[in-house]
């Protein structure tokens, strides 16, 4: 069994064991088994880092065996510089969310933990799959645990949110399924993604395929104007669900653009790049403004996610290596930062049971250690140099200025809006005098929460100070992808 | 021509018939309220028959018997094997349910089920219009009686009447169509009808006229729009055990008959019947999915969902021949076969859970009755959720691969309209996802109305767990069943 298979199946096996054996009256044991499973899942990804060869765009750690002979579907796994970090990121975030749900989840603990473990394995599968159908199976299968996570452990309006999440994303994916089958037939019976990359396609076919993929990936990212599900879902989802959703699930869509849309339909991607850039800029600027007026902290961070993901798609569609690498770096950084932001809100919510900004004020007086962490993550969210949030945004802005001054200018304005909404929220929630007795009675974070936030803080700072290991891994693959996209595939 | 091979070809049918008669007699022996003795004997018989069929299927032989009147090929053997297993599973799930509703005072549930199964066998193996018709009548007559098994229940009797009247009319359609074809071609033998049509000397109008009636009859049996009116009423009105007996295994037989009549008998008329099936399919997907949303009764909802699912099966059947080109034929028909088999598997588990939740004097049929099932029994909630996600076509459950393969067959035809149809079909399955998800929502997100434990005998528990696990496992390892369908259909087309 290869390393990637281990990374995928270790958490899933632990999850299934928890489902089968977990009892509601043994919640303590269940939590420990889940933590062991998540840690094991993370540990098996570390040899990937040790063994990853820099300087090549080839797929590494490849595993390939026949899965469904009749449709020529292979269990074909591999990572390159583009997908590599997401395998580690997913496994890492999984550890954090298991810790995050330790005390706040008391109902059906084994199903909760199992959902997250299985979800983590499935998402790693999405990043590793080199077979179109295998990708789709993992991509779609993630809907089931997420649906249950939102619906069982969510807030008051959880059922609406769960349905909206499921049906909205399913609509996009179903159109993608048609495109996958079309590619399978056009390529004379192959689901291999590399074969599709080399497949010549006419302009009409490319456009149709591009928009079929767009339907799935743009909803998942989410790009403006199909982002409306995200705030609703974030508000209702439990803390861990929000963290995974923002940190990893949104990246599935952006990753899909890199693995499918750009290389399979490069001519259509160039033709429609203007539209994509426009949508990205609208997300960056307009959604950034929308975030500013939110009353609900989770909604604010959700809109801020949409704006940050706008940078990612912007970076992809200006077609230069700085922009694309910047987009990927931004995906990783956003994984750490948005996950951390949601966990911080969770820490407050566990104590006060409110997400309204107005319910807080002066938290720094009663929870100084926690406020320090929150400040760090808030700074990272506005893209302060020295934090992870800065690197990707800076790369994308630089690339955008190179591409077109006004586009660069517009995207750079996001730094101002980002700082405005994040810091304003920080001021209202944390600073100033203690406003009410809830805040007065707050207890500072315990050891468990400290560990959870410290893990993320280390990651945010490390990536901000030393981004080179991250960009080194992706350079060769990004160059290879851009070179491929630059060639026309018209027959 | 009755030779040794003939007897060999119908050996499983003979065993089934003999044992059904014997069990009807042995049932007179005094026994407990759940008729454990008859039950055990029936299961042993069916298990034996399934083994014989499975063994026969694995040999890959094709036998003709009684002067070409019956055929025993791999497809028939597998379908019969699956149908037998489906009936066994139905009986396991249905026995406690029937026992609690006073339906086990005699052993009719078992003997009639065996005769219904015999009818399915004859339909699947028939190679002659009249043989197929006889099998069909044996199946439907047994089914009418099964639906009416609860004599004192108004709903059941009403359902039986509806079923009988409409079913008789559909049989009439089918028979009328067959007689037209007989008049045009001078034969009842499917192979000879095929040759006669292939010559091109038969008048096309007469053939198409007969074809219309045959397709209408088949559409009734498959339960597709606009011949679907009986399905919701009968599904809802019949005792759930019988609903499953009607909605499970017979779909396999209906598929086989469609293959025999339309493909083996009338492939040269494909261009005509494909258009008819396409219309039926489009209408079924629409009405089945939208009507299912409005239902509050689970059985009725599943009835409409069946209609929609059969629409997908038809997609596989009508994508077979494109402009007279038969290259993708095997691909398309095997996808339809895979769809039917997995559909039956999923339906069995779903109705199994419904019967499990029903108690004495209480039918657990309303969607609200499933509220909070996850808290009462995570296992059964899990099985039901797997079925729902599978029917909605969400990977990695087996229903996804069924939808994938029929859509693949549809798009493989390379016609622009078919791509449009594929998009229509996936949009309809999105509508379908809504009501399947609603049941999952009720089971997982709502609070239970009753905290009572779900009790079930060991046999039901084990079979249901295996059944649910198969819905998932066949989704993770679908290759075997797909290869089996492909091989069966290839062999059928080759002979």
Boltz contact constraints between the chains, C-beta under 6 A:
constraints:
  - contact:
      token1: [A, 68]
      token2: [B, 478]
      max_distance: 6.0
  - contact:
      token1: [A, 68]
      token2: [B, 479]
      max_distance: 6.0
  - contact:
      token1: [A, 69]
      token2: [B, 479]
      max_distance: 6.0
  - contact:
      token1: [A, 70]
      token2: [B, 482]
      max_distance: 6.0
  - contact:
      token1: [A, 70]
      token2: [B, 483]
      max_distance: 6.0
  - contact:
      token1: [A, 70]
      token2: [B, 486]
      max_distance: 6.0
  - contact:
      token1: [A, 137]
      token2: [B, 395]
      max_distance: 6.0
  - contact:
      token1: [A, 137]
      token2: [B, 396]
      max_distance: 6.0
  - contact:
      token1: [A, 140]
      token2: [B, 394]
      max_distance: 6.0
  - contact:
      token1: [A, 140]
      token2: [B, 395]
      max_distance: 6.0
  - contact:
      token1: [A, 141]
      token2: [B, 395]
      max_distance: 6.0
  - contact:
      token1: [A, 141]
      token2: [B, 396]
      max_distance: 6.0
  - contact:
      token1: [A, 151]
      token2: [B, 444]
      max_distance: 6.0
  - contact:
      token1: [A, 151]
      token2: [B, 445]
      max_distance: 6.0
  - contact:
      token1: [A, 152]
      token2: [B, 444]
      max_distance: 6.0
  - contact:
      token1: [A, 159]
      token2: [B, 441]
      max_distance: 6.0
  - contact:
      token1: [A, 159]
      token2: [B, 445]
      max_distance: 6.0
  - contact:
      token1: [A, 170]
      token2: [B, 430]
      max_distance: 6.0
  - contact:
      token1: [A, 170]
      token2: [B, 433]
      max_distance: 6.0
  - contact:
      token1: [A, 171]
      token2: [B, 430]
      max_distance: 6.0
  - contact:
      token1: [A, 174]
      token2: [B, 426]
      max_distance: 6.0
  - contact:
      token1: [A, 174]
      token2: [B, 430]
      max_distance: 6.0
  - contact:
      token1: [A, 178]
      token2: [B, 422]
      max_distance: 6.0
  - contact:
      token1: [A, 178]
      token2: [B, 423]
      max_distance: 6.0
  - contact:
      token1: [A, 181]
      token2: [B, 407]
      max_distance: 6.0
  - contact:
      token1: [A, 181]
      token2: [B, 408]
      max_distance: 6.0
  - contact:
      token1: [A, 181]
      token2: [B, 411]
      max_distance: 6.0
  - contact:
      token1: [A, 182]
      token2: [B, 411]
      max_distance: 6.0
  - contact:
      token1: [A, 185]
      token2: [B, 411]
      max_distance: 6.0
  - contact:
      token1: [A, 185]
      token2: [B, 412]
      max_distance: 6.0
